[in-house]
Amino acid sequence: MGTMKAVGIKRLKARLSEYVRLAKGGETVLVMERDEVVAELRPARQHELAGTPVEDVLSVLAEAGDLSLPTLPKRNWRWNTRSLGLKPGTARRVLDELRSERD
């Protein structure tokens, strides 16, 4: 885990490239305004390329602690939704009405 530094906005503006280098190196920089943290400058996450298998992406997220993988297999589990009993097209009609009221 990287270290953490704090910097005021004025100093950050004057030495931005220095703090970007620190973040690139793994540090988190807290941006302060009047003794209050207003932003964080941190290392970028590694972005996965499009087309990466979902299982690989989930494994990476689990290793980073961003999610927990299931402990039991899904088997034949399905997500079943219950109908609200509305006629087809009702949602679209309601949304269209709401949008026309905003205009």
C-alpha positions in Angstrom: 0.0 0.0 0.0 1.3 3.4 -0.9 1.9 6.4 1.4 -0.2 9.5 1.7 0.7 13.2 1.6 -1.3 16.4 2.0 -0.9 19.5 -0.1 -2.7 22.8 -0.3 -4.2 23.9 -3.6 -1.8 26.8 -4.2 1.2 24.5 -3.7 -0.4 21.8 -5.9 -0.8 24.2 -8.7 2.8 25.4 -8.4 4.2 21.9 -8.4 1.6 19.8 -10.2 4.1 17.6 -12.1 5.9 16.7 -8.8 2.6 15.5 -7.2 1.5 13.6 -10.4 4.9 11.8 -10.3 4.2 10.9 -6.6 0.8 9.5 -7.5 2.2 7.6 -10.4 4.7 6.1 -8.0 1.9 4.8 -5.8 1.3 7.6 -3.3 -2.1 9.2 -2.6 -2.0 13.0 -2.4 -4.8 14.7 -0.4 -5.7 18.1 -1.7 -6.5 20.5 1.1 -8.5 23.7 1.2 -8.6 25.5 4.5 -7.7 22.4 6.5 -10.3 20.3 4.7 -9.7 17.5 2.2 -11.4 18.4 -1.0 -9.9 15.9 -3.4 -7.5 13.0 -3.8 -4.8 12.5 -6.4 -4.1 8.8 -6.5 -2.6 6.2 -8.9 -4.8 5.3 -11.8 -6.5 1.9 -11.8 -5.3 -0.5 -14.4 -8.0 -0.5 -17.1 -8.9 -3.8 -18.7 -9.0 -4.0 -22.5 -12.4 -4.5 -24.1 -12.9 -8.2 -24.9 -11.3 -9.4 -21.7 -13.3 -12.4 -20.3 -15.6 -11.4 -17.5 -14.1 -14.0 -15.2 -10.7 -12.4 -15.6 -12.1 -8.9 -14.8 -13.9 -10.3 -11.8 -10.7 -11.9 -10.5 -8.8 -8.7 -10.8 -11.5 -6.8 -9.0 -11.6 -9.4 -6.2 -7.8 -9.3 -5.8 -8.0 -5.5 -5.4 -10.7 -5.9 -2.8 -13.4 -4.2 -4.9 -15.7 -7.2 -4.8 -16.1 -10.6 -3.3 -16.4 -13.7 -5.4 -19.3 -16.1 -4.7 -18.5 -19.1 -2.4 -21.1 -21.4 -3.9 -21.7 -22.2 -7.6 -24.8 -20.7 -9.4 -26.0 -24.0 -10.9 -29.3 -23.2 -12.6 -30.1 -20.1 -10.7 -32.0 -17.4 -12.7 -33.1 -13.9 -11.9 -36.9 -13.9 -12.0 -38.7 -10.6 -12.0 -42.3 -10.3 -11.1 -44.6 -8.3 -13.4 -46.2 -5.2 -12.1 -49.3 -6.0 -14.2 -48.9 -2.9 -16.4 -49.8 -3.0 -20.1 -46.9 -3.0 -22.6 -45.7 0.5 -23.4 -46.9 2.0 -20.1 -43.4 2.9 -18.9 -42.6 4.6 -22.2 -45.9 6.6 -22.0 -45.3 7.7 -18.5 -41.7 8.8 -19.2 -42.9 10.7 -22.3 -45.4 12.5 -20.2 -42.9 13.4 -17.6 -40.4 14.7 -20.2 -43.1 16.8 -21.9 -43.9 18.4 -18.5 -40.3 19.5 -18.1 -40.2 21.3 -21.4 
